[in-house]
Amino acid sequence: MKQLENKVALVTGGSRGMGAAIVKRLAAQGATVAFTYVKSAEKAQQMVADLALSGHTALAIEADSASHIAVTAAVEQVATTYGRIDILVNNAGIYFRKPLADHSAADYDLMMDVNVKAVFMASLATIPHMPTGGRMISIGSNLAGRVVGTGATLYAMSKSALIGFTKGMARELGPKGITVNLVQPGPTNTDMNPDSGEHAAALKGFMALGHYGNVEDIAGLVTFLAGKEGGFITGTELTIDGGFNT
Ligand SMILES: NC(=O)c1ccc[n+]([C@@H]2O[C@H](COP(=O)([O-])OP(=O)(O)OC[C@H]3O[C@@H](n4cnc5c(N)ncnc54)[C@H](OP(=O)(O)O)[C@@H]3O)[C@@H](O)[C@H]2O)c1
């Protein structure tokens, strides 16, 4: 029997990048997986079709994490469709960098709405539908622990908020037998941060291993946390960055 057989998972931002790899990996372990997307409708539908061909059940839901109402509605749709949510992966996130002086209140609102508020609201909405043994996993960033250049202050601030959130939620949900953890990737080859991008060479210079991670590295850790063997890990941030923050 696969380790996530009979489990229901919701992954935010599952149409591309790490989220897509997490969706596929959870499905491969037997979970029924719902995921949200915004812009990549075609990729989302293709993934549902591909997973169906290999015998897996998946559901794509259009839900912009910039709207807490849309995120909450997505959670409710999954709970209504499948009866519960065993695994929540708060993956959807945005990144932009620019000089601090150019930042506006609108920049702040967008970054915090997607990277922080959506995580909080999705998690709150999930609690009533998550049984004992449930797993909440959020994707933060190694930049919460080390910022090596300028321009990423707002992003780092948004991701560091998830550390306190994770610790508090682990205390809140521990008595219910639910674990809450934060995965903090370093440079990982996706559309957001291609390993041939403008800053890639400089970033590799900070990494003990000297190369980017790939989406499978992150999906593997998330799947481990979601599975039985991850059951005694809670309230912690797991940095997976090729030694960037070392
Ligand atoms: N790549 C890195 O080096 C790196 C390092 C540290 C942390 N992270 C974090 O890892 C997570 C995944 O990043 P990634 O590199 O896979 O990014 P990506 O390649 O840009 O993919 C982002 C995914 O999130 C979805 N998404 C974006 N904005 C959304 C919104 N407002 N509502 C719902 N979904 C949304 C996208 O869906 P659509 O295309 O459908 O809009 C896409 O599926 C993010 O939280 C990011 O901050 C990434």
The ligand as an SDF file (V2000), in Angstrom:
LIG
                    3D

 48 52  0  0  0  0  0  0  0  0999 V2000
   12.2160   28.9670   -6.7470 N   0  0  0  0  0  0  0  0  0  0  0  0
   12.9260   29.3530   -5.7010 C   0  0  0  0  0  0  0  0  0  0  0  0
   14.1480   29.5400   -5.7690 O   0  0  0  0  0  0  0  0  0  0  0  0
   12.2530   29.5290   -4.3640 C   0  0  0  0  0  0  0  0  0  0  0  0
   13.0900   29.6620   -3.2270 C   0  0  0  0  0  0  0  0  0  0  0  0
   12.5020   29.8060   -1.9940 C   0  0  0  0  0  0  0  0  0  0  0  0
   11.1450   29.7720   -1.8480 C   0  0  0  0  0  0  0  0  0  0  0  0
   10.3520   29.6550   -2.9630 N   0  0  0  0  0  0  0  0  0  0  0  0
    8.9110   29.6070   -2.7150 C   0  0  0  0  0  0  0  0  0  0  0  0
    8.4080   28.3830   -3.2330 O   0  0  0  0  0  0  0  0  0  0  0  0
    7.0380   28.5090   -3.6160 C   0  0  0  0  0  0  0  0  0  0  0  0
    6.8660   28.0280   -5.0420 C   0  0  0  0  0  0  0  0  0  0  0  0
    7.7140   28.8060   -5.8710 O   0  0  0  0  0  0  0  0  0  0  0  0
    8.1070   28.3950   -7.3620 P   0  0  0  0  0  0  0  0  0  0  0  0
    9.5480   28.6850   -7.5130 O   0  0  0  0  0  0  0  0  0  0  0  0
    7.5850   27.0550   -7.6830 O   0  0  0  0  0  0  0  0  0  0  0  0
    7.2980   29.5460   -8.1340 O   0  0  0  0  0  0  0  0  0  0  0  0
    6.7520   29.6170   -9.6400 P   0  0  0  0  0  0  0  0  0  0  0  0
    7.6090   28.8200  -10.5300 O   0  0  0  0  0  0  0  0  0  0  0  0
    6.5840   31.0660   -9.8990 O   0  0  0  0  0  0  0  0  0  0  0  0
    5.2960   28.9150   -9.5250 O   0  0  0  0  0  0  0  0  0  0  0  0
    4.3550   29.5450   -8.7010 C   0  0  0  0  0  0  0  0  0  0  0  0
    3.1110   28.7090   -8.5810 C   0  0  0  0  0  0  0  0  0  0  0  0
    2.2400   29.3970   -7.6790 O   0  0  0  0  0  0  0  0  0  0  0  0
    1.0660   29.7900   -8.3770 C   0  0  0  0  0  0  0  0  0  0  0  0
    0.6870   31.1320   -7.9740 N   0  0  0  0  0  0  0  0  0  0  0  0
    1.3690   32.2870   -8.1090 C   0  0  0  0  0  0  0  0  0  0  0  0
    0.6500   33.3160   -7.6270 N   0  0  0  0  0  0  0  0  0  0  0  0
   -0.5180   32.7740   -7.1770 C   0  0  0  0  0  0  0  0  0  0  0  0
   -1.6690   33.3080   -6.5800 C   0  0  0  0  0  0  0  0  0  0  0  0
   -1.7960   34.6210   -6.3630 N   0  0  0  0  0  0  0  0  0  0  0  0
   -2.6750   32.4520   -6.2490 N   0  0  0  0  0  0  0  0  0  0  0  0
   -2.5910   31.1260   -6.4900 C   0  0  0  0  0  0  0  0  0  0  0  0
   -1.5220   30.5680   -7.0680 N   0  0  0  0  0  0  0  0  0  0  0  0
   -0.5010   31.3810   -7.4170 C   0  0  0  0  0  0  0  0  0  0  0  0
    1.3860   29.7280   -9.8500 C   0  0  0  0  0  0  0  0  0  0  0  0
    0.1700   29.4400  -10.5490 O   0  0  0  0  0  0  0  0  0  0  0  0
   -0.2980   30.1520  -11.9260 P   0  0  0  0  0  0  0  0  0  0  0  0
    0.8150   30.0120  -12.9120 O   0  0  0  0  0  0  0  0  0  0  0  0
   -1.5130   29.3760  -12.2860 O   0  0  0  0  0  0  0  0  0  0  0  0
   -0.5910   31.5740  -11.5950 O   0  0  0  0  0  0  0  0  0  0  0  0
    2.3760   28.5580   -9.8890 C   0  0  0  0  0  0  0  0  0  0  0  0
    1.6930   27.3380   -9.8930 O   0  0  0  0  0  0  0  0  0  0  0  0
    6.7130   29.9940   -3.4080 C   0  0  0  0  0  0  0  0  0  0  0  0
    6.0700   30.1650   -2.1640 O   0  0  0  0  0  0  0  0  0  0  0  0
    8.0820   30.6570   -3.3890 C   0  0  0  0  0  0  0  0  0  0  0  0
    8.0670   31.8720   -2.6900 O   0  0  0  0  0  0  0  0  0  0  0  0
   10.8750   29.5310   -4.2090 C   0  0  0  0  0  0  0  0  0  0  0  0
  1  2  1  0
  2  3  2  0
  2  4  1  0
  4  5  1  0
  4 48  2  0
  5  6  2  0
  6  7  1  0
  7  8  2  0
  8  9  1  0
  8 48  1  0
  9 10  1  0
  9 46  1  0
 10 11  1  0
 11 12  1  0
 11 44  1  0
 12 13  1  0
 13 14  1  0
 14 15  2  0
 14 16  1  0
 14 17  1  0
 17 18  1  0
 18 19  2  0
 18 20  1  0
 18 21  1  0
 21 22  1  0
 22 23  1  0
 23 24  1  0
 23 42  1  0
 24 25  1  0
 25 26  1  0
 25 36  1  0
 26 27  1  0
 26 35  1  0
 27 28  2  0
 28 29  1  0
 29 30  1  0
 29 35  2  0
 30 31  1  0
 30 32  2  0
 32 33  1  0
 33 34  2  0
 34 35  1  0
 36 37  1  0
 36 42  1  0
 37 38  1  0
 38 39  2  0
 38 40  1  0
 38 41  1  0
 42 43  1  0
 44 45  1  0
 44 46  1  0
 46 47  1  0
M  CHG  2   8   1  16  -1
M  END
$$$$
